Amino acid sequence: MHVQELIIYPVKSCAGVKVQEALVTKYGLALPSNPQIFDRRWMVVKNGRHQTQRVLPRMALIRPSVVKDGLCLQAPNMPDLHIPVNPLPKELMQCSCWDVPIFGLRYGDHVSQWLRTFLETEDELDLVVFDDQKFEGRLCKNADVPNNARDGDVAAYHDMSPVHLCSLESVADLNTRLKKKIQIYNFRPNIIVANVNKPYAEDCWREIEVGEVKLTWITACTRCLLPTVDPETGVKDPNQEPWKTLRSYRLKPEMYGVYALFGIRMAPTDDKNNVLGIIRVGDRIQVTKDEPNFWKKE
């Protein structure tokens, strides 16, 4: 059982960047060569509120790439957009992510216009960046789903945890139930695992070792409609798949209500340090603690 792929999503709800190795920090995966580029550090907001593919599916087609001093955003029929990280913008903006207040630093009007043009909206959109040196992250334990997060587990503009893991075996099993097959990328994991002994085995993992790093389970990943967006086309599935099929066999209502489960949310086991170590594609994964009766627990 090993790491098949590692993906950093610099801008929340936009395309990911595949990497061969990643630095694990308290805010998730970062580039070892430039730790200022880390997972979900940037976010598109409307009047300060986070925006995602659920409402703006064309966000899937915005592809960040890493350049010397920041990001370059590319999208079909649009000019390249340079997003500097040094220096950061100065304008402080009060934002919210899943209704939890969090600060951001706002980029200029030309960035906002680029977003409005490509996303085909007149809404007031802005791009903000999280200043990890000055801002407080959102506490994972305050998320509105049952979780085991500790006081030191924090998220920037992630949904609720710094690391998200899925296995290829689970997607393969899901695909046996779908008329139109999907890829694991619909679920936007950071760590893609291969050679798991059975589909959904990750449901029961509570602590794992990957390369130099130990990761701890926070909660199961509850699924909304976002995975119905095709990451290659930016178009929602008209039949709301795989959401409908997942709800037919992946519910645990006594804990997670109406939400189907797919993948797990994790955080560094060491919640006291900012930087934990390097993980690499090909690294062996060892499960050091599990909960085999998870699906029987009420």
N, C-alpha and C positions, 0 to 999 in steps of 0.2 A: 504494500500500500504506500503510495507516494504522491507528491505534489506534481500534478500534470501541467497546470498553468497557474500563473500569478497575474492578477489584473488590478491596476490602480485606476480609479475613476476620479480624476482631479476635480471635475465639475459635476456636481450632483445631477443625476439623471441624463447626463450626456455620455457619449461613448467612452469606453475604457482604453487604457494603454497597457498592452501586454509587456511584462518585464521578465527577465531571467532570474533576477534576484530582487529582494525587497528588504528594506529596513523596517522592522516592526517597532512601532512607537505606541505611546498611549492613545494616539489618535489614528491608529491603524497603519496601513502600509505606506511607506515613503520610498523615494528614490535614494539609494545609497550614495549616488554621485551628487545629488542635490536634495537634501532632506526637506527643503522648502516646498518641494512638490510632493504633496501627500494626498491621501484618499479623501474625497469630498471636502477639500479645503475651500473650494469655490461653490457658489450657489446663485442660481437665477431667482430673482424675487419679483413679485408684483405687489407694489405698495408695501414692501417689506416682508411679504409672506412667501415662503418657499414655493417654487413651481416645479412640476415634474412631468414626465411623459404621460401620466394619467390624464392630464388636461391638454398638454402640448406634446403630442407624440413625436413631432418632428425634432424634438430635442435629441432623439436617438441618433440623428444624422449629423449632429455637431461633434466633430472629432478633434479632441485636443492632441497636440504633439508637444514634446518637450524641446524647448530651445534654450540657448545659453542662459538667458536671464528671465525665463518664465515659461509661458505657454504660447502656442500658436493655435488658434481655433480655426478649423476649416469646415466648410459646409458646401453642398452643391450650389453652383452658380453664385457663390459669394466670394468677395475678396478675403484673403487671409487676414485674421485679426490677431494682433500681438497683444498679449496680456502680461505685462511686466510683474515680476515678483520682488524686484529690488531696483528702486524703492517700491514699497506698497503705496496704494493711494491714501490720501489724507482724510477724505470725508467719512466721518463716522455715521453709521446708519443703524437704527434700531430695527431689528428683523425678528422673525419668528420661524421656527422649524417645528412642524407638528404642534403648533400653538404654544411652544415653549420659547420665551424671549431669549434672543442671542444677538450679539453685535456682529456687524460686518463693516468692512471698509469698501466704499462704493467706487467703482471705476467710472470714467467720464461718460458724457452724453453720446459720444461716437460709438461706444460699446453698446449702450442701450438701443441706439438706432439700428445697429447691426443685428441685434437680437430681434427687435420688432420686425425688421424687414424679412429675415429668414423665417421666423416663426409665424409670419403673416397675421400680425395682430397690432392693433393700435393701443393696446394696454400699456401702462407704464411699467416696463420691465427694466431691471437693473441687474448688474453682475456685482456680487460682493465677494470678498475674500476674508477668511478667518485669520486673525492675528493671534497665533498660538503663544506669543510672548506676552500679550497684554490681556487677552480675553479669557473668560472662564468658559469651559466647555459645558455642554448639557449633561446632567447626571443620568447615566443609563438606568439607574434604579427607579427614576421617576417616570419611566415609560408606562403607557396605559395597558401593558400586557404583563402577565405574571413573569417574573424574572428573578434570577439569583445575583444580580449585579451588586457590587460592593461600592463603598463610598468613593473609591478611587477610580472607578470605571466611568470614563467620560467619552462623549462624542462631539465632533465639530458639527458638520452639516449632514452627518449620517442619519439614517432613520432612527436607529436607537443603539447601535453598538459599533465599535471600531473595526471589527473583522466579521466577514460573512463567508461561510464555507458551504459548498455543495459537492456532491459526488457524481461522476459520470454514470455510475451504476443506477443511481436513483432516476436520472433523466432517461436512461435507456428503458427502465421499467415504465415510467410515465408514457414514453413514446409508444409502448405496446398497446396503450389504451386510447391513443389519439389517431384520428384520421389523417391529420396534417402534422407531421413530425416537427418538433422544435429543437433548438439547440440550447445548451446549458446557459448560453449568454443571455437568454431572455430573463434569467433570474439574477444577473448582475453580481455573481460572487467574486470575492477577492481571491479565495483559494479554491482551486478545482482539484479534487482528489480522484485518483484512479486506482483500480485494483482493490476496491473495497469488497469484503467477503460476501456481502449481500446488499441489495437495494435498501436504502434508508437506514443503514447501520449507524450513520452519523447521528440519528435522532437520539441515540443513547450515550454518545460520547460526552464526558463531563470534564476531562482534562486530557490534553494531547501534547506530545513533544514533536516539534517540527524543526529540524536543523538545530540552531542554537536557542530556540525559543519554546517556552511552554505557554499554551493557551488554555483558557478556562471557559466553559459554557456559560452563557448568560441566559439564553432562552431559545426556544424553537422560533423559526422565522415564519411569521404569519403572512399570508399572501393576499394581496389586493389584486387589482386589475392590471397593474403595470406589466407583468409578464405576458399579457396579451398583445403587447406592442412588438412587432417584428424589428429587431435591432438593425437589420439590413435595409429595411424600407421605411421605417418610421410610421407604419400603418398598423392600426389596431385590428386584431382578428374579429371579423364580423360575428363569429359564433362565441366570442368571449372565452376562447380556449388559450391556454390550458386551465384557466380559472375554474370553469364549470366541472371539468373532469377531476381536478384536484379535490373539489368540494364533495365529490361522490365517494371518496375513499380515504381522505387525509384529514378528517375532522377529529378534534379532541375537545368537544364542546364544553365539558365540565371545567376545563382550564382556559381554553382559547376561544370559546364562543363560536361564532359563525365562520371564523377564518380557518382555511386549510393551511396545513404546515408543509413547508418544503425548505430544507437546508437548516443550518443552525447559526446563531449569532454568538460570537466569542469576543474575548478581550484577553490581553496579556495576563498571565497568572500573577506576575509581579506587578501590582498596581501602584507601587511606590516610585518607580523610576520612569523617566520620560522615554528612554531608548532601551530596547531589550536585546536586539541582536538581528542577525541576518537569516532570512530563509531563502531557499533557492528551488527552482524547478528541478525535480528529480529527488529532492530530499525525502527520506523515509519518514513516515508518520507512525508514531507509536501511541496507542491509546493507553494511558496510565490510570484512568479512572472512568468507569462507565455506570450507567443506570439501566440495566437490562429490562427492568419492569416499568419503564417510563409509560408505555401505552396502557398498562393496567392500573396505573396510579390515578386516583381521582382527586 
